Amino acid sequence: MVISALSFLAGLMLVQQFPTLPDVKWLIVGGVLAGIIAWLRYWRCLFFVVGVLWAIVFAMHRLSDRLPEQLEGVEVQVTGTIADLPEQDEKRVRFDFIPRDGVYAANPSGTGAAITRDGVYAKSQSGTGLAITRDGVYDAGQSGQQLPAKLRLSWYYPDQPIKAGQQWVFTVKLKRVHGTMNPGGFDYERWLFTEGVGATGYVRPSPKPVLLGRDSAWGSISVCRQSITDQLSSALGNSASLALIKALTIGDGNSVTQEQWEVFRKTGTTHLVVISGSHIGLIAGLVYFLMLKLWVWTGWLAWSPQKVAAVSAVLVAIFYSGLAGFSVPTQRSVVMLSIAMAAIILQRNSRPFNTLSIALFAVLIVDPLAVLSAGFWLSFLAVSVIVYAVSGRLGKLGPVWGAIKINGVTSVGLSPLLLLFFQQVSLVAPLANLIAVPVISLLVVPLSLLAAIIMFILPALASKLFFLVGTVLQGLWWLLAHLAEIPMASINHVLPSYWALLFAVPGILLLLAPVGIPARWLSLVLFLPLVFTDVKQPEAGDINLTLLDVGQGLSAVVQTTHHLLVYDTGAKFSEQSDMGQSVLLPFLRSQGVAKIDSLIISHGDNDHVGGAVSLMRGMPTEKILTSVPQQLSEYAPIECVAGQSWLWDEVKFTMLAPRQAFVSENDNSCVLKIQSKHGTALLAGDIEAAAESWLVETYGEALKADVLVAPHHGSKTSSTSGFLQAVQPGYVLIPAGYRNQFGHPHKDVLARYRQVHALWLNSADSGAIVVNVKNNVLAVRGMRQTESKYWNIK
């Protein structure tokens, strides 16, 4: 059973490595192959092939529910329902939206276009059916386009409260699912794909959105959750524990601050903050134990106490998962728990790993895309490690030593995966979890759930329970915050190779084997490839330039043999979100970087300086150069001026501008030239025509560079012909956002690049762009062309 489950898993995993899905005809070939294998009774091979076929079919179905390219940028009027709790910050509210049939759009001639789930049609005065074409023109005879089943929308500065279950009429502008793509970064497109979101977009303020009504709380889980979160906000007011109580009762982590997430991350307790598999299992286990004892105490043995306890545990798990909105992790947990409880109800004395294998089959059949989630691997591996380390051992540990052992084995067993997914391991996690797990699972969560249930009928009692919970959480927070401040509380490490992980698996098995196994210490040798990962550094005189994909903004990282420079940091979107935290820090950690030698902020626009504070808080930074030192005054920056120069590892860095003050802040950007014996790069910030003209007059042919990071994102007011003639770039790297509102890069600018015979790459289309300058050769590659999978937009 175990090998069959692993074979099925391997088939699913193979498909997730495909850059594109195979044609439908290959499904027929695969079906025939599966039939032959079944006839030959090679069952383990059959499970592998079936896994491949199931993954392809499921992926094809999911990809078919995406926004057609023809509807991108078209204003569409949609009617539907807000599917879940909205995410609110100081600028916008973001939510999942389920469109209904009979949706209407306005076309250029002013007639109504009805957009249904079955197609897009315009109704003319004569009633003739018309369809939207690629150019947004309504034409007869074209086939209709399908609207995705789920949209992810943003509403900037809404003038009305947005609640789950509300029914709205919105005018929206949609685009295909698209996210930034960077080494070590979060794959937003993969996450949207696994969540079933077929398009993203934003609500247009005109025509004004119309609220039609709201679903009933009795028929909608999302409305019920919204009522609970509203009541919690009313009952707890400005309590410091409100965000954590919401997270632990209904899985709403939107109010948890970035500072809190950082503490939980450093202490390895993030899994305790939101409703996860561990919460479902622990609460179900607590209910099972209490119900078992209670049923035996009653003496009413018409039904087996074990069966009653198992059914009760499953029902409570389903209820708790419902409070979390039946999120994908809680669904997996309910399936796993149901399989385990079914063995008790049916009185099957199965081996633990067989039960776990059946649960694995069930989860992957329901959702084969679960293999793309870190939570899937961490949850199954955690259970597997605990079963391996505890079951079948002589002697019995007490509750205290048992808890200590479980914390220890999970910390060791999960460390390779934590390095793979997050490039970070918490060294204080065993101690933090030893205290936090029983406090959260046995005290905070049960009392919070009880208070949340009774606060509608007994608000006074609920208030007292919440006060007790808040006091406990404040004490726990104090402890975790102090643990997080310990030097080396967590360590960052370069992304391990798959070979290192392959060696770590037998190392874990040997280390956690029974005491009688000889030479268990040799397991530590198998962990060495994880620790001593070889990070290939540039040779002396070589340059590694990475233009990161930060949307409509700029951030570039330059690496030499022993030094690293960051040029700009992308935008800040809210107090909880910026490109320094979401893109730059993960990239630097994946490269094994421990410190930043120099940070250059070209000028003060948000899309260049927005991520700087998060970056400096997350990684030591020795020197800061900027044209706006007053904007970062608390970090003692140095003003960048023309003439500054330094040499790193046979690579020369020269500041070409600013020397004189321009009226436009863009023209006062720090302009940096990077030169080695193998090639030259020029980073020009947001300079426009005036600064470009001054640079040409001042430096002339000295501006020549092999690689140019396009000034001002390729705007029409930059990249003038005279400037490009002076620079003569072989490659132009354009930092621009996908379908950005400014229309960057402008078509006239692209024409000027072609006139100087420059090849250009746009980060919106290429993702992060890596340039390796060595041996008088430039190697340029875009991440979307080399690393993308079938769910990514090419």
N, C-alpha and C positions, 0 to 999 in steps of 0.2 A: 504493500500500500504506500509506504513512504517513498520508494523509488518511483512508483507510478505518478505520485503527486509531483515529485521533483521533475519528472520528465515532462509533464503537462506544463509546469511552470517554466521550464527551459524553452519549450516551444513558444509560449507567450513572450518571453524575454527576447527571443531571436527576432521576432517581428518588430519589437520596439527599437531595434538597431537599424531598421531599413530607412534610407533617405527618402524613398518613395514606395508606395504600396504596389504590389504586382498587379498585373491585369487580371480581369475576371476569369479569363481562360485558364489561368494557372490554378484557380480554385477547383476547376473541373479536374485538372491533372492531379491536384492534391487529393481530391475526393476518391479518384480511382486508385491512387497510391495507398490511401488509408484502407480501402476495401481489400486490396491485395495483402497488406500487412495483417489485417484482421483475419483473413482466410488462412494465413500462415501462422497465426496465433503468436505473433511477436508483440505482446501486449504493451510492453514498455515503449517500444518504438511507436506503437499506435497512439499512445497518449501524447507523445511528442508531436506527431503529425497533426493530431486533432487540436492540440494547443495552438499550433501555427495557424491552422485554418480558422479556428474560432477567433483568434486575435485579429486576423485579416478581415473577416466578415464584420466583426464588431467595429473595427476602425473605419471600414468603408461606410457603414451606416452612420457613424458619428460625423465623419467628414461630409457626408451628403447633406447634413443639417447646418451648413454654414452659409453666410451671406454671399450671394453671387457678386462677382467683381463689378457687374454692371450697375449694381445698386449702391456702390460706394459713393458717398458725397451727395446722394440724392435726398432731398428733404421729404420725409415720409411722415404722414400722420398715422399714429398707431393707437389702438385702443387695447388695454389689457390690465393686468393685475401685478402689483408689486409682490414678488414671490417670497421675500424673506426680510429680516431686519436690515434696514439701511445702514450704511457706514457714513457717519457724519464727521466733518471737520470744519475748520473756520471758513473754508471757501466753497465747499460743495458737499452734496450728498450723493452717494453712489449706491446703486441697488440693482438686483436682478429683476427683469421685467418679462412677464409671460404674455405675448400678444394674443389677441383673439381674432377670429375670422371677421370679415367685414370691416377691414381697416381702410381708411381713405387718405389719399395724397393729392396735393395740388400739382397740376402740370403747367407748362408754360402758357397754354391757351386758357387756363382758368377752369377747365372742366374737371370733374372729379375722377380720380383713379382709385378703384377699389383694390386693395391689396389683401388677399386672403392667404391662408397657409397653403392653398393649392396653386396660387399663381398671382401675377400682378397684371391688372387690366385697367384701362381707362374707359370711362363711359362718355361717349360724345353725345351731343343733343339728339342724334339719330339713333343712339343706342348701339352703335357699332363697337365691337370689342377691339381695344387697342392695347398694345403692350409696350413696356419700357425697353428701349434698346440700349446698347452699350453707351451711346452718347447722351442718354437721358431724354431722348426724343420718343414720343409716343407714335407707334407705327402699327398698322394692322398686319395681322398674320404672323407675328412673332410669338414664340412660345412664352408662356408665363414663367416668372421667377418665384421661387419659394422663399418665404420669410422664415428665419430660424425659429425654433420653438422657445429659445431663451435668449434674451438680450441683456447685456450689462451696460447700464446707462449712468451718466453723471448729469446732475442738475446743479449748475453753478449759481450760488446765491439765491436759493429758492425763497419765495415769499410766502410759502405755506408749509406746515409741518408734514413730513413724509413718513407714512406708517406702512408696515406690512399689511397686506390684504386690501389696500386701497385700489380702487379701479379708476384709471385715469385715461384721458385722451391727450397724448403728447404729439408735438411735431418734433421729430428727431432727425439728426443727420448721423448715418451709420457708416461704419467701416468694418472691414474684415478683422478678425482677431489678430492683433499685432503687438508685440512687446519688444523690449530691448533684448539683445543677445550678446552676452559677454562671457569670457572665460571665468568660471567660478560663480557666475551670477544666476539669479532665479529665472527660470524659463517660464515667463508669464503665459506664453502661448500654450505650453504644455498643460499648465494649470487650468486655463480656460477650456482646453480640449477635454480634460478629465472631468470637469464640472459640467460639460454639455452646453457651454455658452457658444452660440454661433455667430455673434457679432457684438461689437461694442459701439458706443456712440454717446451723444449728449443731447439734452433737451434744449430746444430752441425757445427763447423767451417770447417769440411772436410767431404764430398766434398764441395767445395765452393758454397754458395748460388748463384743462377742465377736469375737476374731480367729480366723478359720476356716483361714487358710493363706496361701500366697504363690505367685504365678505363678513359673514357671521363667525363669531369666535367658536361656535359649536361645530362648524364644518371646516375650519381651517386651523391647522397647527401654527402657521405663521402668525395669524391674528392672535391666537392664544399666547404665543411667545411675546408678541408686541404688548399685549395687555399686562403681562407679568413684568416686562422691563419698564413699562410706564409706571406701574405701581411701585416697583422697587425704587425708581428715581424719586417718586413722590414720598415714599416712606423714609428713605435714607438721606434725602437731600444732598448736602455737600460732604457726606461721610467719605473719609479717605479709603474706606473699604468697599465703596459702591462698585467700582470697576471690577474688583476681584470677585465679589459676590455675584455679579451678573455673569462673569465668565464661568463660575463654578456651578451655577444653577441652570442657566439657559444657553451656555456656550457662546455668549456674546463678549468677545474679547476686544471690541472696537474701542472701548474706553480705557483700556490698559495703556499706560504711557510708555514712551520709548525707554525712559529710565527704568521702569519696572521690568520691561522685557530684557533689558541688558543685565539686570541683577539675576533674573531667572535663568538667563543663558549662561552666565558665568558660574552659577551654582548647579547647573544641570537639572533644574526643577521646572523647566518650561512645560513638560508634559502634565504637570499638576495644575496649570493655570486655566486651561480650557478643558471642556469635557472630551476626554480621549478614551482609548481602549482601557487604560489602567483604571480610570474612574468607573467605567461601566462594569468591569470585572470585579473591582473591590466592593462596590455597592451591592452588586448581585451576590457576591460571596458573603457579605455581611447579612443580607436578607436570607440567604440560604441557611446560614448557621443559626440565626435567630428563629427562623420558621421551623427548622428541624427541632430545636430544643423546645419551642412552644408547643408544637404538635405532639411531641412525646409527653410533655407535661400534662396536656389535656386528657391523655389516655384514650382519645377517640382514634382508633387505629383501623377504621374501615378502609382508609387509604393509607398507603405506606408513607411514613413521614419523609422519606427521601424523595418520593414522587411529588408530594405537596411542596416541599422546599424547593425542588428543582423548577416546578411550574411557577411558583412565586418569584423565584430569581429571574426567570425569563421575562415574566410580565413586568417586573420592576425595571429590568434592563431596557425593554421596549419603551416604557414610559419615560425613562431618563433620556433615552436616545431621541424620543419625540421632543422633549424640552430643548434639546440641542438642535432641533430642526432636521433630524435624521440626516446629519452630515455624513459624508462618506466614511470617515474614520469610525463613527459610532455604528454605522450600518455593519461594517466589518466586524466590530466587536460583538454586536448582537448575533450575527451569523455564527461566529466562533463559539460564543457562549451557548447558543441554542444547540449546536452539535454536541457539546460536552454534556449539557443537561439532558439531551435526548438519550444519551448512553445510560444515564442514571434512570430515566423514566422507563426505558425499555429493558432495564436490568441487563445491559450488555457489559460484560467484564472485559473491555477492550484495553489494549495497551495505550498509554498516553500519547505516543507518537502516531499511532493509527488514528486516534481521535483528532489529533492536530492535523493530520494529512487530509482527513475528510473535511475538516473546517477549511483547509486551504483550497480544496477542490470547490467547495460551495462558494467561497468568496470570489474565486477567479472565474467561475461560471457566471455569477451574477454581474461581476464587474472586472473584466480582464485588464482594464486600464489601471487597476489598483497597483500593478507592478511599477507604475511610474511614480508612485508616492513613497516618500521616505518613511512615512508612518506605517505603511504596510510592512516594510522590511523590518523596521525597529520593533513593531508589535509581535510579529511572528518569531523573530529571532529571540526577543526577550523571553517569550513563553518557552521556546525550545531550550534555551540555555538554562532556565530555571528547572524544567523537567529533567534535563540531562544531569544537572548538578545535585538534584534532591532525590529523585525517584530511585528506588532499588538500592538504597544505601543502608548499611547496618547501623543500628542505633537511631535515636530520635532526639533532635535538638529541641530545646525549649523555645518559647516564642521570641525571647530577646535574641538568643544566638541564631535562631532561624531567620529573623529579620535581618540581622547583620550579615549572615551568609548570602541571603538573596540579594541584598544591596550590593555586596561585593561581587558576586558572580555576574550580575547584570551590568555593572560598571565595566568590568573587564570584557565581558562578552560583546557588549555593544560598542566598545571603543573603536574598533576598525571601521564600523559603519558610520559612526559619528565623524571620524576623520574624512570618510568618503563624501558624506553629504554636506558637512558643515566646516570641514577643516579646523575643527576645534574640539577639545576634550576638557571637561571640567575635572580638576583634581580634587575639589572639595565636594563633588557630587555624592559620593558614598555617605559622608557625614550629613550633608544637607538633606538628602532623601531619607536617611534613617530617622531624622526628626520630622521632616515635613510630610512624608507619606502617611504615617499614622495620624498626625494632627489633621491633615486635610481630609483623609479618607474616613476616619472614624469619628471625627468631631465636626469639622467645618462643613463638609458636604451634607451629611445627614441633617444637621441642624438648619442649614441654609435651605435645603429642600423642604423640610417641615415648615419652616417659617414662610417660604414662598407659597406653599399650598394653603396655609391657614390665614395669610394676611388679608384675604378678601372677606373672611367671616369673623376672625378674631384678631383685629389689627393690634390691639394692645399687647397680647401675648406674642405676636409675631415681632413687634417692636423690641420686646425684651430679648427674644432669641437673636435677633439681628445685632443687638448691642453686645451680646455675649460673643457672637461670631466675629464682630468687628474688633473686639478686644483681643481675641485669640489671633486674628490675622495681623493686627498691628504688632503683637509680640513676635510672631513668626517672621514678619517683614523685617523687623529690627535685626533678628538673628541672621537672616539671609543677606541683608545689606552688608553686615559686618563680615560675613564669610566671603562675599564678593570682593571686598576691599583687601583681602589677604593677597600679598604678592604671589604671583604664579597660581592664583585661584583657578585659572584656566589657561591652557596653552593653545596657541594657534600653530598649525603645521601645514606644510605644503600638501596638496592633493596627492594621496597615495596612488600608486599604479595598481592595476588589477593583479599583477604578479605578486605584489606585496600582500594584497588581500588573500590571494590563493594560499600563500604560506601561513597567513594568520589563522585560517580556519583550523587546520590540524593543531596549531599552537594552542588555540582556545580549548579544543577537545582534550589535549594532553594536560593542560594546566588545571582544568576542572575535573579531571578524572579522579576516581577514588584514591584514597591515600596509599593504598597498597601498590599502585602502579609505580614501577621503578623509573628513576631518572626523569621525574616530572619537571625538574628545573630546566631540562633541555628545551622545554616549550618556549622559554624566553628567547632562545636563539631564533625561533621562527618569527618572533615579533620584530626582530632587528630590521628587516626590510621596511617595515612601517615607520620606524623611527629615523633611520638613516636613508631618507629618500634623496636621491641625487637630483638637484636642481641645476639644470644646464644654464650657465651664465654666459653672456657674450664674451668673446675674446677681447683683448686690448685693442682699441681702435674700432671695434664693432659697435653698432647702435641697434637696439631693439625699440622701435616706436610703435605703440599701440594706441590708435584712436578709438576710444571706448564708445560704445553705442549708448548715449544718454538721452536719446530723443532729441527734441529741439533745444540743443545746448552744446557745450563743448567740454571735453575732458580728454587729455592725452597723457600717457605715461611713457617716459623715456628711461630706458635701462642701459647702463654700461656695465663693465665688469664688476665694479664694487660700489656703484652709486645708483641712485634712483631720483628722478625728477617727475613731479606731477604738474601739469599745466592745465589750470582750470578744473572745476569740480562739478559741473552740471548744475541743475536747478534744484530749488527747494519748493516743494508743493504744499507742505503743511508742517506743523510742529512734529508730526509723527513720520514724515516721509520726505526724503531727499536723496539725490543721486550719490552723495558721499557715503551714506549708510547702505543703500541698496545695490550699488554698482561698484564704486571704487574700493571700499574695504574688502568685499568678497574677492574682487580680482587680485588685490595685493596679497591677501592671505593665500589665495590659490597659487601664487607665484613664490611663496615662501619669504615674502618681504617682512622684515622686522621693523624698519624705520624708513622715513622719507627724508632724504638729504636736503631737498629743496622743493618748496611749493610756490608756484607762480600763479597769481590771480591776475589775469590780463586787465580786467576792469570790473566795475561794480555792478553790472547787470546780473539779475538773479540767475539766468541760465549759465553763468560762468562762475559765480561765487557761492551759489546756494548750498552746495554740499560741503563747503570748506570746514565749517565748525564740526560737523559730525566726523569728517575725516581726521581732523586734528585731535578730537577726543578719542578716536579709536586707534590711532597710531602715532607714535612719537614723530615730531617734525622738527628738524634742526633749524631751518631757515625759511622765511616767508618773504617773497618779493611781490609787490603789487603796485599798480598805479593809483590805488585808492587806499592808502595806509590808514586813513581815519576810519574806514569801514571795518577794519579788523584791528583796531588800536589795542585791544586787550591782549593780543597775541604778539605784540612788539614787532610788527612787520618792517621791512626795509622798502623804501620807495624804489621802484625800478626806473632806471634812467639809461639813456643811450650811452654806451661805452663800458658798461659793466661786463666783465669777462672772467671766466674761470676754466680750468682744464681738469677733466676727469678721465682717467684711464685712456689717455691719448685721444680724447674727444674734446673739442673746444666748444664752449657755450658763450655766445656773445649777444648782449642786449642791443638791438638796433634802434629801438624807440621805446618810450617817447623822449624827445629832447626839447621840443617846444609844445606849448599848450594849445590845443585845438578847442574850438567851441563845442564840438561833439565829443561826448565821453567815449564813444566807440573809437574815434580817431586817436584817443590817448591810450589805447591798449598797449600792453607790453608786447613787443615784437621780438621773438627769440630765434636766433640762427644757431643750428647745431651742425658742426662740421668735423668730419674725420677724413682720414686718407682714403676711405672707401666710398664716401658719399656725403650729401648735405641735405638737411631738412630745414624748412622755414615755417614757424608757427606765428600767425599774424593776428590772432584774436579776432576782434570785430572791426578792424580798420576799414575805412571806406575810401572814396576817391581822393579826398584831400590828403590824408595820411599816405596813401599809396603814391601820390604824386611827389610828396616830400621825400619819401624813401628813395624813389627813382632818382631825384635830383641829388640827393645826398650820397648815395652809395653806388648808383649806376650798375655796372656789371657785377659788383660784389654781392648783389642780391641773388645771383644765380643759385638755384637749388634743385636737387633731384626730386625732392618731395615737398609739396606745398600743402599745408592744411588750409583749406579755402577760407579767405577772409569773410567774416560776417555770414557764415553758413551758405555762401553762394548767392547772396542777395544781389539785386540788380544794380545797387549803388556801390558795389565793390568789384574786385577782380577786373579792373580796367585793362584795356588793351596794352597801354604803356607799361603798366606794372607787370603783366604777364610776359611781355616781350623781354623785360629785364630779368625776370626770374627764370624763364625758360624751363618750367618744371616738366619732368618726365611723367610724374603722377600727381594728381590733385585729389586730396582726401576731403570729402565734404561732410561736415558734422551737421546733419539735419534730421528732423523728426518725420516720421511716416505721415504723409498727407497733412503736413503742418499748415496752419492757417495763413502763413506768410507766403506760401508758394515757393519756398526755397528747395532746391536751387532754381533760379530763374532760367528760363530757356535761352535768353540772350547770353547769360554767363556761360552756359554749357557750350553755346556756339563759339564763344571766345576761347574756351579751353580747346576745342577742336582746332581752332585756327593756329594755335601754337603746338599742335600735335601732342597734346597731353592726354594721357589716359586718366579717367576720373572714376572714383568709387564713392558712393553715397552710403553713409552708415545706416540710413533708413532701409536700404536694399541689401546691404552687405553685412549688417551687424558690426561688431568690433572688427576693425581693420588693422592687421599686424604687418609692419614693415621691418624686415631684417636687412640691415646694411652691413655687408661683409664681403671681403674678397672682390671689391669693386663691382659687386652685383647687388641689385635690389630685388628682394623676394617679397611680393605684396600679395596678401590673401585676405579675403573676407570670411568671417566665421559662418555666415549663412551658406556660403558656397562649399565650405569644407566640413562643417560640423552639424548642419541642420538635419532634422529627422522629418518623417512624413507629415507630421502635424504642423511644422513650421511653414510660414509663407516664404516661398523662394524668391 
